[in-house]
Amino acid sequence: MPNIIKFVTIFSVLVVSLSIGIANAHAKRHHRDVIEFGQPEYVVLESQCEKTGLNLPRTLLVKPGAMVDVSIRSNLLFRRGSENPYLYESDYSYNQVNGKLLLDTHWVCEVKQNGLHPTLWIVPSIVTTSGSGAFYYLGVYRKEDKHFSVIQELFLGDRIQIESLSLTGDVINLTFKQHGLSQALSDEPNELISRKFSIVGTQLFEQRD
C-alpha cells in the first residue's frame, strides 16, 4: 500500500496546469462576493503561507510525466471544491484501489530564487483510499511551460491536521497535529508537531535540533 500511495501521489501532482499570480484588491473583493453564489471560472484566494492573492481556475488538468513509476496515458481533471474552493480533488482507481487525490492550495508557498535555481512552489497534497486513511505529503513543485512538475515529496502522516505553513527566507516552517499514542485515529489529533526545512537548490532538507 505505501508504494501505491506514493505512486498515486506523484502521479496526481506531477504536472498541474495551474496559473497562480498576484491579483489586485478589487479583484479579491469581487471574487469573494461571487464565490458565494456559484463557481466562477477564476477565484482569487489568499495563501495562508504568505498572504498573497492566488488566481485559481475552476479545474486543473493533471498529466502523467517522467517521474511516474508506471506508464499512465489518461489525464486527470481536478475540480475546485464548491464548499472549500482551496481544495481541488479528483477520483482515481489503481489496481482495484479507489480513492481521491486532493491538492490543498490553502497552504501554497511561492519560493522565489535567484537565476541559478527556479521558482519553487510548496503545496500539501492528500491521498485517500477506499478505507479511512488520509495520507498527507508536502510537495515541492517547479513550473515548466504551462504545467507544474513535482520535484520532491515528503510524507507527513495519516489524518493529520495542518496548523501553519510559512516561509522565512529559505526556511519552511510547518506545524501540524497528529494522533498521540493513546489516541484512536477516529479522534481529533492533539499532538502538536513542528518541522523545519531548509531549501537548498530544488530540495528540502529537514533541520534537526
N, CA, C and O of each residue as an XYZ file, in Angstrom:
836
protein
N       0.801     -1.219      0.000
C       0.000      0.000      0.000
C       0.837      1.274      0.000
O       0.476      2.199     -0.728
N       1.952      1.401      0.775
C       2.759      2.622      0.695
C       3.248      2.916     -0.702
O       3.284      4.078     -1.107
N       3.638      1.861     -1.476
C       4.105      2.087     -2.845
C       2.990      2.615     -3.721
O       3.204      3.513     -4.536
N       1.785      2.054     -3.554
C       0.643      2.521     -4.331
C       0.346      3.970     -3.990
O       0.122      4.795     -4.876
N       0.345      4.281     -2.672
C       0.071      5.653     -2.235
C       1.098      6.605     -2.796
O       0.749      7.679     -3.286
N       2.378      6.221     -2.730
C       3.438      7.090     -3.235
C       3.295      7.294     -4.728
O       3.430      8.413     -5.222
N       3.020      6.212     -5.455
C       2.841      6.331     -6.903
C       1.692      7.272     -7.231
O       1.817      8.159     -8.076
N       0.565      7.064     -6.543
C      -0.611      7.854     -6.855
C      -0.369      9.321     -6.551
O      -0.806     10.192     -7.303
N       0.331      9.604     -5.445
C       0.592     10.989     -5.074
C       1.501     11.656     -6.088
O       1.240     12.783     -6.508
N       2.578     10.964     -6.492
C       3.483     11.522     -7.504
C       2.716     11.783     -8.790
O       2.868     12.834     -9.413
N       1.890     10.819     -9.182
C       1.125     10.969    -10.413
C       0.145     12.129    -10.324
O      -0.025     12.891    -11.275
N      -0.504     12.255     -9.150
C      -1.583     13.225     -9.036
C      -1.109     14.654     -9.106
O      -1.842     15.531     -9.562
N       0.113     14.903     -8.660
C       0.572     16.287     -8.621
C       1.777     16.511     -9.498
O       2.455     17.533     -9.385
N       2.052     15.546    -10.385
C       3.268     15.632    -11.183
C       3.268     16.851    -12.080
O       4.217     17.636    -12.080
N       2.175     17.011    -12.861
C       2.133     18.150    -13.768
C       0.743     18.753    -13.713
O      -0.210     18.123    -14.172
N       0.597     19.938    -13.173
C      -0.703     20.556    -12.983
C      -0.763     21.857    -13.762
O       0.114     22.708    -13.616
N      -1.783     22.019    -14.583
C      -1.915     23.253    -15.354
C      -2.610     24.300    -14.499
O      -3.821     24.500    -14.601
N      -1.834     24.962    -13.658
C      -2.350     25.904    -12.675
C      -1.703     27.255    -12.870
O      -0.476     27.349    -12.826
N      -2.469     28.300    -13.081
C      -1.933     29.650    -13.208
C      -2.115     30.351    -11.881
O      -3.238     30.558    -11.420
N      -0.973     30.722    -11.257
C      -1.017     31.380     -9.963
C      -0.388     32.757    -10.098
O       0.716     32.873    -10.630
N      -1.045     33.782     -9.640
C      -0.481     35.126     -9.765
C      -1.016     36.049     -8.716
O      -1.958     35.724     -7.993
N      -0.409     37.197     -8.639
C      -0.857     38.223     -7.703
C      -2.003     38.992     -8.325
O      -1.892     39.427     -9.471
N      -3.114     39.177     -7.600
C      -4.254     39.928     -8.106
C      -4.461     41.171     -7.272
O      -4.014     41.215     -6.126
N      -5.111     42.162     -7.795
C      -5.311     43.409     -7.059
C      -6.441     43.278     -6.062
O      -7.192     42.302     -6.084
N      -6.563     44.267     -5.181
C      -7.520     44.194     -4.083
C      -8.952     44.200     -4.599
O      -9.815     43.545     -4.015
N      -9.224     44.933     -5.691
C     -10.581     44.950     -6.241
C     -11.003     43.568     -6.711
O     -12.136     43.149     -6.472
N     -10.101     42.859     -7.376
C     -10.418     41.510     -7.857
C     -10.704     40.576     -6.698
O     -11.598     39.733     -6.782
N      -9.944     40.722     -5.605
C     -10.175     39.872     -4.436
C     -11.585     40.074     -3.893
O     -12.290     39.105     -3.610
N     -11.999     41.335     -3.748
C     -13.330     41.608     -3.203
C     -14.412     41.068     -4.131
O     -15.394     40.475     -3.682
N     -14.216     41.283     -5.443
C     -15.210     40.840     -6.415
C     -15.400     39.328     -6.373
O     -16.535     38.850     -6.347
N     -14.316     38.574     -6.367
C     -14.425     37.119     -6.414
C     -14.932     36.548     -5.103
O     -15.595     35.512     -5.094
N     -14.627     37.214     -3.992
C     -15.157     36.729     -2.712
C     -16.669     36.871     -2.680
O     -17.360     36.075     -2.044
N     -17.187     37.893     -3.372
C     -18.638     38.057     -3.447
C     -19.266     36.985     -4.316
O     -20.221     36.336     -3.890
N     -18.753     36.779     -5.530
C     -19.411     35.881     -6.471
C     -19.246     34.422     -6.095
O     -20.060     33.593     -6.503
N     -18.213     34.081     -5.327
C     -17.999     32.675     -4.994
C     -19.127     32.121     -4.131
O     -19.356     30.911     -4.109
N     -19.839     33.009     -3.412
C     -20.943     32.556     -2.585
C     -22.126     32.083     -3.437
O     -22.978     31.339     -2.951
N     -22.183     32.505     -4.690
C     -23.362     32.242     -5.495
C     -23.114     31.283     -6.654
O     -24.031     31.033     -7.436
N     -21.938     30.752     -6.787
C     -21.687     29.830     -7.880
C     -20.215     29.522     -8.029
O     -19.417     29.733     -7.116
N     -19.875     29.020     -9.196
C     -18.499     28.629     -9.478
C     -17.957     29.469    -10.635
O     -18.043     29.038    -11.785
N     -17.401     30.655    -10.366
C     -16.803     31.444    -11.445
C     -15.585     30.732    -12.010
O     -15.024     29.840    -11.372
N     -15.177     31.133    -13.212
C     -14.041     30.483    -13.857
C     -12.777     30.620    -13.018
O     -12.015     29.662    -12.886
N     -12.547     31.804    -12.449
C     -11.383     32.037    -11.598
C     -11.833     32.641    -10.281
O     -12.781     33.426    -10.239
N     -11.158     32.278     -9.216
C     -11.362     32.935     -7.928
C     -10.003     33.372     -7.397
O      -8.991     32.715     -7.641
N      -9.988     34.469     -6.681
C      -8.755     34.982     -6.100
C      -8.804     34.732     -4.603
O      -9.652     35.278     -3.896
N      -7.894     33.912     -4.133
C      -7.864     33.494     -2.734
C      -6.507     33.828     -2.135
O      -5.519     33.966     -2.857
N      -6.461     33.956     -0.831
C      -5.214     34.294     -0.160
C      -4.552     33.052      0.408
O      -5.197     32.243      1.074
N      -3.259     32.905      0.141
C      -2.486     31.812      0.719
C      -2.229     32.089      2.190
O      -1.900     33.215      2.561
N      -2.374     31.076      3.028
C      -2.040     31.222      4.439
C      -0.540     31.212      4.666
O      -0.073     31.522      5.762
N       0.222     30.856      3.632
C       1.675     30.823      3.755
C       2.259     32.228      3.686
O       3.125     32.580      4.487
N       1.786     33.044      2.722
C       2.409     34.344      2.513
C       1.423     35.472      2.303
O       1.831     36.598      2.018
N       0.130     35.198      2.437
C      -0.907     36.224      2.368
C      -0.922     36.943      1.026
O      -1.152     38.152      0.983
N      -0.686     36.241     -0.051
C      -0.768     36.835     -1.374
C      -1.957     36.255     -2.122
O      -2.479     35.202     -1.756
N      -2.380     36.944     -3.166
C      -3.530     36.502     -3.924
C      -3.174     35.410     -4.902
O      -2.164     35.498     -5.601
N      -4.006     34.371     -4.957
C      -3.806     33.262     -5.891
C      -4.966     33.257     -6.876
O      -6.125     33.147     -6.477
N      -4.660     33.374     -8.143
C      -5.679     33.363     -9.184
C      -5.892     31.918     -9.612
O      -5.117     31.382    -10.403
N      -6.938     31.288     -9.092
C      -7.118     29.847     -9.237
C      -8.272     29.523    -10.184
O      -9.372     30.053    -10.021
N      -8.032     28.654    -11.177
C      -9.083     28.288    -12.131
C     -10.056     27.279    -11.545
O      -9.826     26.710    -10.478
N     -11.145     27.073    -12.267
C     -12.179     26.145    -11.812
C     -11.691     24.700    -11.859
O     -12.049     23.898    -10.996
N     -10.882     24.364    -12.851
C     -10.384     22.996    -12.995
C      -8.882     22.995    -13.244
O      -8.332     23.963    -13.769
N      -8.234     21.922    -12.873
C      -6.801     21.715    -13.092
C      -6.620     20.411    -13.869
O      -7.146     19.369    -13.478
N      -5.887     20.475    -14.949
C      -5.619     19.271    -15.729
C      -4.295     18.673    -15.285
O      -3.270     19.356    -15.281
N      -4.314     17.400    -14.912
C      -3.126     16.702    -14.425
C      -2.703     15.683    -15.474
O      -3.488     14.822    -15.872
N      -1.458     15.791    -15.914
C      -0.939     14.886    -16.940
C       0.193     14.039    -16.381
O       0.956     14.514    -15.540
N       0.319     12.791    -16.831
C       1.438     11.958    -16.385
C       2.758     12.508    -16.906
O       2.790     13.201    -17.923
N       3.846     12.197    -16.207
C       5.156     12.696    -16.597
C       6.249     11.682    -16.361
O       5.970     10.514    -16.091
N       7.501     12.119    -16.461
C       8.635     11.214    -16.474
C       8.906     10.532    -15.136
O       9.561      9.490    -15.105
N       8.420     11.094    -14.034
C       8.765     10.543    -12.725
C       7.833      9.441    -12.257
O       8.098      8.819    -11.228
N       6.741      9.175    -12.983
C       5.818      8.139    -12.533
C       6.455      6.768    -12.681
O       7.265      6.541    -13.580
N       6.085      5.861    -11.797
C       6.666      4.523    -11.788
C       6.051      3.611    -12.849
O       6.693      2.667    -13.309
N       4.811      3.894    -13.236
C       4.104      3.072    -14.204
C       3.565      3.993    -15.294
O       3.100      5.096    -15.006
N       3.627      3.539    -16.542
C       3.162      4.371    -17.650
C       1.643      4.514    -17.607
O       0.919      3.523    -17.698
N       1.159      5.763    -17.468
C      -0.266      6.054    -17.454
C      -0.558      7.009    -18.603
O       0.099      8.041    -18.731
N      -1.539      6.675    -19.440
C      -1.822      7.501    -20.606
C      -2.953      8.503    -20.361
O      -3.004      9.551    -21.006
N      -3.847      8.190    -19.444
C      -5.001      9.053    -19.249
C      -4.637     10.268    -18.389
O      -3.703     10.225    -17.589
N      -5.389     11.339    -18.571
C      -5.228     12.547    -17.781
C      -6.245     12.552    -16.651
O      -7.259     11.856    -16.704
N      -5.958     13.345    -15.633
C      -6.891     13.529    -14.529
C      -7.330     14.977    -14.487
O      -6.523     15.884    -14.695
N      -8.599     15.196    -14.221
C      -9.128     16.542    -14.109
C      -9.477     16.817    -12.651
O     -10.345     16.158    -12.078
N      -8.804     17.782    -12.060
C      -9.113     18.206    -10.702
C     -10.144     19.323    -10.761
O     -10.065     20.204    -11.617
N     -11.102     19.284     -9.856
C     -12.134     20.318     -9.794
C     -12.052     21.062     -8.463
O     -11.855     20.474     -7.400
N     -12.209     22.357     -8.568
C     -12.210     23.183     -7.365
C     -13.447     22.870     -6.537
O     -14.549     22.751     -7.071
N     -13.256     22.735     -5.224
C     -14.373     22.389     -4.360
C     -15.402     23.496     -4.278
O     -15.043     24.673     -4.275
N     -16.683     23.137     -4.211
C     -17.744     24.131     -4.083
C     -17.851     24.648     -2.655
O     -18.127     25.829     -2.444
N     -17.637     23.781     -1.677
C     -17.692     24.206     -0.282
C     -16.364     24.792      0.176
O     -16.342     25.759      0.938
N     -15.266     24.220     -0.280
C     -13.934     24.714      0.058
C     -13.171     24.953     -1.241
O     -12.597     24.015     -1.794
N     -13.155     26.210     -1.746
C     -12.529     26.467     -3.051
C     -11.022     26.292     -3.054
O     -10.417     26.234     -4.125
N     -10.397     26.206     -1.881
C      -8.957     25.971     -1.809
C      -8.597     24.524     -2.137
O      -7.465     24.233     -2.522
N      -9.559     23.624     -1.985
C      -9.280     22.195     -2.078
C      -9.731     21.653     -3.431
O     -10.919     21.666     -3.751
N      -8.765     21.176     -4.224
C      -9.067     20.565     -5.516
C      -9.041     19.048     -5.358
O      -8.203     18.504     -4.639
N      -9.960     18.375     -6.031
C      -9.990     16.925     -5.877
C     -10.262     16.222     -7.196
O     -10.859     16.779     -8.117
N      -9.799     14.970     -7.254
C     -10.029     14.115     -8.408
C     -10.127     12.682     -7.913
O      -9.477     12.313     -6.935
N     -10.935     11.876     -8.585
C     -11.045     10.456     -8.245
C      -9.953      9.671     -8.954
O      -9.471     10.082    -10.009
N      -9.567      8.551     -8.379
C      -8.615      7.671     -9.050
C      -8.968      6.225     -8.761
O      -9.633      5.917     -7.772
N      -8.516      5.352     -9.629
C      -8.641      3.906     -9.435
C      -7.343      3.279     -9.920
O      -6.955      3.462    -11.073
N      -6.671      2.540     -9.042
C      -5.385      1.940     -9.398
C      -5.281      0.570     -8.751
O      -5.330      0.456     -7.526
N      -5.137     -0.479     -9.571
C      -5.032     -1.847     -9.053
C      -6.169     -2.170     -8.080
O      -5.947     -2.714     -6.998
N      -7.383     -1.823     -8.490
C      -8.605     -2.096     -7.723
C      -8.669     -1.310     -6.423
O      -9.460     -1.641     -5.539
N      -7.846     -0.271     -6.295
C      -7.915      0.628     -5.145
C      -8.543      1.935     -5.617
O      -8.041      2.578     -6.538
N      -9.644      2.320     -4.978
C     -10.329      3.554     -5.339
C     -10.130      4.598     -4.247
O     -10.048      4.268     -3.064
N     -10.055      5.836     -4.649
C      -9.881      6.886     -3.665
C      -9.935      8.250     -4.315
O     -10.364      8.394     -5.459
N      -9.491      9.256     -3.565
C      -9.469     10.626     -4.048
C      -8.074     11.209     -3.879
O      -7.335     10.856     -2.959
N      -7.735     12.114     -4.796
C      -6.496     12.867     -4.739
C      -6.874     14.319     -4.492
O      -7.796     14.834     -5.124
N      -6.181     14.977     -3.589
C      -6.509     16.354     -3.265
C      -5.264     17.219     -3.210
O      -4.210     16.785     -2.747
N      -5.399     18.449     -3.687
C      -4.361     19.464     -3.578
C      -4.896     20.583     -2.701
O      -5.962     21.135     -2.973
N      -4.159     20.920     -1.649
C      -4.624     21.926     -0.693
C      -3.939     23.255     -0.963
O      -2.870     23.529     -0.417
N      -4.559     24.092     -1.814
C      -3.960     25.381     -2.163
C      -4.102     26.420     -1.057
O      -3.635     27.549     -1.205
N      -4.736     26.053      0.035
C      -4.814     26.932      1.207
C      -3.423     27.258      1.746
O      -3.220     28.296      2.376
N      -2.461     26.355      1.490
C      -1.123     26.496      2.083
C      -0.034     26.684      1.034
O       1.126     26.376      1.310
N      -0.359     27.174     -0.150
C       0.651     27.341     -1.197
C       1.726     28.340     -0.763
O       1.413     29.431     -0.287
N       3.004     27.956     -0.933
C       4.139     28.864     -0.704
C       4.914     29.020     -2.009
O       5.317     28.023     -2.608
N       5.124     30.235     -2.447
C       5.959     30.502     -3.611
C       7.363     30.841     -3.127
O       7.545     31.767     -2.336
N       8.350     30.098     -3.597
C       9.745     30.307     -3.203
C      10.498     30.881     -4.396
O      10.861     30.150     -5.318
N      10.729     32.180     -4.377
C      11.443     32.838     -5.471
C      12.942     32.760     -5.208
O      13.414     33.137     -4.135
N      13.687     32.267     -6.194
C      15.119     32.081     -6.041
C      15.874     32.877     -7.108
O      15.269     33.482     -7.993
N      17.189     32.864     -7.008
C      17.997     33.580     -7.996
C      18.022     32.821     -9.321
O      17.394     31.772     -9.459
N      18.751     33.361    -10.288
C      18.760     32.780    -11.618
C      19.323     31.378    -11.698
O      19.084     30.677    -12.681
N      20.070     30.947    -10.680
C      20.659     29.605    -10.707
C      19.635     28.519    -10.409
O      19.809     27.370    -10.814
N      18.571     28.878     -9.706
C      17.567     27.898     -9.318
C      16.177     28.439     -9.662
O      15.947     29.645     -9.580
N      15.254     27.562    -10.045
C      13.918     28.017    -10.453
C      13.057     28.410     -9.263
O      13.342     28.052     -8.120
N      12.002     29.153     -9.556
C      10.986     29.412     -8.541
C      10.305     28.093     -8.184
O       9.952     27.306     -9.063
N      10.128     27.865     -6.897
C       9.507     26.629     -6.418
C       8.153     26.933     -5.803
O       7.881     28.056     -5.378
N       7.313     25.913     -5.764
C       6.013     26.005     -5.113
C       5.914     24.868     -4.099
O       6.151     23.705     -4.428
N       5.566     25.212     -2.881
C       5.383     24.223     -1.808
C       3.881     24.059     -1.585
O       3.195     25.019     -1.234
N       3.369     22.843     -1.788
C       1.925     22.599     -1.687
C       1.665     21.255     -1.011
O       2.225     20.247     -1.442
N       0.835     21.205      0.031
C       0.452     19.916      0.604
C      -0.507     19.174     -0.318
O      -1.321     19.788     -1.008
N      -0.405     17.862     -0.323
C      -1.341     17.020     -1.067
C      -1.839     15.906     -0.155
O      -1.204     15.558      0.841
N      -2.988     15.360     -0.523
C      -3.640     14.344      0.308
C      -4.094     13.203     -0.591
O      -4.642     13.433     -1.669
N      -3.865     11.979     -0.147
C      -4.326     10.785     -0.850
C      -5.249     10.015      0.081
O      -4.858      9.644      1.187
N      -6.471      9.778     -0.369
C      -7.382      8.931      0.394
C      -7.591      7.630     -0.357
O      -7.443      7.578     -1.578
N      -7.931      6.591      0.365
C      -8.199      5.286     -0.234
C      -9.640      4.898      0.050
O     -10.401      5.676      0.625
N     -10.011      3.690     -0.357
C     -11.359      3.208     -0.071
C     -11.542      2.943      1.419
O     -12.665      2.746      1.881
N     -10.444      2.939      2.170
C     -10.532      2.823      3.615
C     -10.700      4.178      4.259
O     -11.245      5.095      3.644
N     -10.243      4.319      5.483
C     -10.440      5.567      6.228
C      -9.189      6.437      6.254
O      -9.203      7.505      6.865
N      -8.113      6.009      5.607
C      -6.869      6.767      5.670
C      -6.916      8.041      4.843
O      -7.618      8.118      3.835
N      -6.148      9.054      5.291
C      -5.940     10.295      4.540
C      -4.464     10.636      4.709
O      -4.056     11.173      5.739
N      -3.670     10.322      3.694
C      -2.223     10.397      3.793
C      -1.729     11.739      3.240
O      -1.958     12.071      2.076
N      -1.053     12.493      4.094
C      -0.611     13.849      3.761
C       0.856     13.857      3.345
O       1.695     13.166      3.923
N       1.138     14.665      2.319
C       2.503     14.865      1.819
C       2.765     16.357      1.683
O       1.842     17.148      1.485
N       4.027     16.727      1.790
C       4.443     18.086      1.472
C       5.235     18.007      0.177
O       6.284     17.365      0.118
N       4.724     18.666     -0.864
C       5.333     18.545     -2.178
C       6.077     19.801     -2.590
O       5.698     20.914     -2.227
N       7.152     19.602     -3.360
C       7.919     20.697     -3.957
C       7.719     20.614     -5.464
O       7.939     19.561     -6.063
N       7.301     21.725     -6.084
C       6.977     21.719     -7.493
C       7.740     22.815     -8.232
O       8.133     23.828     -7.654
N       7.933     22.582     -9.517
C       8.568     23.569    -10.380
C       7.699     23.746    -11.613
O       7.195     22.777    -12.179
N       7.529     25.006    -12.022
C       6.712     25.273    -13.195
C       7.532     25.069    -14.459
O       8.652     25.565    -14.583
N       6.950     24.328    -15.390
C       7.581     24.073    -16.680
C       6.555     24.366    -17.756
O       5.569     23.643    -17.899
N       6.789     25.422    -18.508
C       5.843     25.878    -19.511
C       4.523     26.191    -18.807
O       4.489     27.057    -17.933
N       3.441     25.508    -19.167
C       2.148     25.778    -18.547
C       1.804     24.783    -17.453
O       0.685     24.791    -16.939
N       2.740     23.933    -17.091
C       2.461     22.885    -16.118
C       3.421     22.971    -14.932
O       4.421     23.688    -14.955
N       3.074     22.216    -13.906
C       3.938     22.082    -12.739
C       4.421     20.643    -12.641
O       3.650     19.710    -12.864
N       5.695     20.459    -12.307
C       6.266     19.123    -12.139
C       6.709     18.941    -10.694
O       7.293     19.845    -10.096
N       6.429     17.777    -10.142
C       6.858     17.503     -8.778
C       8.352     17.201     -8.771
O       8.848     16.437     -9.599
N       9.061     17.812     -7.823
C      10.491     17.573     -7.653
C      10.737     16.654     -6.463
O      11.616     15.793     -6.498
N       9.952     16.846     -5.414
C      10.191     16.114     -4.173
C       8.885     16.009     -3.403
O       8.043     16.905     -3.468
N       8.721     14.907     -2.670
C       7.577     14.736     -1.793
C       8.041     14.196     -0.453
O       8.868     13.286     -0.391
N       7.506     14.760      0.611
C       7.838     14.314      1.960
C       6.560     13.865      2.652
O       5.597     14.625      2.747
N       6.556     12.626      3.133
C       5.382     12.102      3.824
C       5.261     12.760      5.204
O       6.246     12.873      5.934
N       4.034     13.195      5.553
C       3.800     13.860      6.834
C       3.070     12.971      7.825
O       3.436     12.929      9.000
N       2.040     12.257      7.373
C       1.314     11.400      8.302
C      -0.087     11.095      7.811
O      -0.533     11.589      6.776
N      -0.769     10.262      8.589
C      -2.127      9.839      8.280
C      -3.101     10.632      9.139
O      -2.999     10.641     10.365
N      -4.043     11.295      8.486
C      -5.104     12.044      9.163
C      -4.562     13.102     10.114
O      -5.041     13.257     11.238
N      -3.559     13.821      9.641
C      -3.022     14.931     10.430
C      -3.880     16.172     10.192
O      -4.798     16.159      9.372
N      -3.568     17.231     10.915
C      -4.273     18.498     10.756
C      -3.232     19.613     10.696
O      -2.601     19.926     11.706
N      -3.050     20.212      9.521
C      -2.046     21.259      9.367
C      -2.491     22.513     10.099
O      -3.622     22.971      9.933
N      -1.609     23.059     10.900
C      -1.892     24.271     11.676
C      -1.282     25.510     11.038
O      -1.897     26.576     11.051
N      -0.080     25.387     10.478
C       0.566     26.534      9.846
C       1.653     26.053      8.889
O       2.263     25.002      9.087
N       1.879     26.849      7.849
C       2.962     26.623      6.901
C       3.447     27.996      6.482
O       2.683     28.781      5.922
N       4.712     28.294      6.749
C       5.219     29.633      6.469
C       6.612     29.558      5.883
O       7.330     28.572      6.048
N       6.974     30.624      5.198
C       8.276     30.740      4.551
C       9.016     31.928      5.127
O       8.505     33.048      5.109
N      10.237     31.691      5.647
C      11.084     32.752      6.170
C      12.449     32.607      5.514
O      13.223     31.710      5.851
N      12.736     33.508      4.565
C      13.990     33.370      3.834
C      13.988     32.094      3.024
O      13.144     31.916      2.146
N      14.921     31.208      3.306
C      14.970     29.913      2.615
C      14.624     28.773      3.564
O      15.120     27.657      3.412
N      13.771     29.059      4.542
C      13.368     28.050      5.521
C      11.845     27.930      5.527
O      11.130     28.928      5.616
N      11.365     26.690      5.431
C       9.936     26.380      5.526
C       9.649     25.892      6.941
O      10.281     24.953      7.424
N       8.686     26.540      7.604
C       8.259     26.136      8.939
C       6.865     25.526      8.853
O       5.936     26.144      8.332
N       6.731     24.318      9.367
C       5.467     23.592      9.295
C       5.083     23.102     10.685
O       5.905     22.526     11.398
N       3.831     23.333     11.065
C       3.302     22.757     12.300
C       2.000     22.028     11.968
O       1.194     22.503     11.168
N       1.813     20.878     12.590
C       0.574     20.123     12.404
C       0.314     19.289     13.641
O       1.203     19.062     14.462
N      -0.926     18.837     13.757
C      -1.302     17.959     14.855
C      -1.428     16.534     14.320
O      -2.018     16.301     13.265
N      -0.867     15.595     15.064
C      -1.002     14.182     14.745
C      -1.593     13.456     15.945
O      -1.673     14.010     17.041
N      -2.002     12.219     15.731
C      -2.597     11.451     16.810
C      -1.520     10.982     17.784
O      -0.471     10.479     17.381
N      -1.799     11.157     19.061
C      -0.905     10.647     20.085
C      -1.001      9.132     20.189
O      -1.913      8.516     19.636
N      -0.053      8.541     20.900
C      -0.006      7.080     21.009
C      -1.256      6.502     21.651
O      -1.643      5.376     21.339
N      -1.888      7.245     22.532
C      -3.065      6.729     23.240
C      -4.365      7.082     22.536
O      -5.441      6.747     23.031
N      -4.288      7.755     21.386
C      -5.489      8.183     20.683
C      -5.929      7.190     19.614
O      -5.116      6.500     19.000
N      -7.234      7.142     19.415
C      -7.773      6.412     18.257
C      -7.694      7.322     17.042
O      -7.819      8.540     17.164
N      -7.487      6.728     15.864
C      -7.373      7.531     14.651
C      -8.685      8.219     14.293
O      -8.693      9.148     13.485
N      -9.785      7.779     14.881
C     -11.067      8.432     14.633
C     -11.218      9.714     15.450
O     -12.120     10.511     15.189
N     -10.341      9.919     16.440
C     -10.384     11.133     17.266
C      -9.677     12.286     16.569
O      -8.907     12.077     15.632
N      -9.943     13.505     17.032
C      -9.206     14.668     16.549
C      -7.764     14.579     17.064
O      -7.556     14.345     18.255
N      -6.762     14.762     16.188
C      -5.368     14.683     16.652
C      -5.057     15.805     17.637
O      -5.542     16.926     17.487
N      -4.244     15.494     18.645
C      -3.952     16.517     19.666
C      -2.461     16.706     19.949
O      -2.093     17.531     20.785
N      -1.607     15.956     19.266
C      -0.168     16.079     19.497
C       0.430     17.058     18.478
O       0.430     16.784     17.277
N       0.936     18.192     18.958
C       1.455     19.235     18.075
C       2.893     18.919     17.663
O       3.756     18.665     18.503
N       3.128     18.940     16.349
C       4.443     18.641     15.784
C       4.939     19.861     15.006
O       4.183     20.465     14.245
N       6.199     20.219     15.197
C       6.822     21.303     14.443
C       7.989     20.734     13.643
O       8.830     20.015     14.183
N       8.034     21.060     12.347
C       9.134     20.625     11.496
C       9.646     21.815     10.702
O       8.879     22.688     10.295
N      10.947     21.833     10.490
C      11.580     22.951      9.800
C      12.459     22.397      8.684
O      13.214     21.446      8.888
N      12.352     23.010      7.488
C      13.078     22.528      6.319
C      13.879     23.661      5.688
O      13.364     24.759      5.480
N      15.134     23.382      5.389
C      15.950     24.326      4.635
C      15.780     24.051      3.149
O      15.676     22.898      2.732
N      15.753     25.112      2.353
C      15.663     24.982      0.900
C      17.064     25.127      0.324
O      17.687     26.181      0.446
N      17.547     24.082     -0.295
C      18.864     24.094     -0.926
C      18.678     23.716     -2.389
O      18.417     22.555     -2.705
N      18.810     24.684     -3.273
C      18.559     24.427     -4.681
C      17.090     24.129     -4.917
O      16.245     25.014     -4.776
N      16.780     22.893     -5.275
C      15.392     22.493     -5.519
C      14.918     21.429     -4.520
O      13.921     20.751     -4.766
N      15.615     21.286     -3.416
C      15.289     20.241     -2.445
C      15.049     20.843     -1.061
O      15.591     21.890     -0.706
N      14.213     20.135     -0.292
C      14.017     20.455      1.128
C      14.833     19.491      1.967
O      14.827     18.283      1.729
N      15.538     20.035      2.954
C      16.308     19.222      3.909
C      15.834     19.573      5.307
O      15.867     20.735      5.712
N      15.388     18.548      6.051
C      14.846     18.813      7.370
C      15.955     19.202      8.337
O      17.024     18.591      8.353
N      15.690     20.217      9.135
C      16.625     20.665     10.162
C      16.321     19.913     11.454
O      15.171     19.844     11.889
N      17.335     19.366     12.044
C      17.196     18.625     13.291
C      17.813     19.430     14.428
O      18.865     20.048     14.269
N      17.150     19.412     15.564
C      17.689     20.100     16.746
C      18.848     19.308     17.349
O      19.429     19.730     18.349
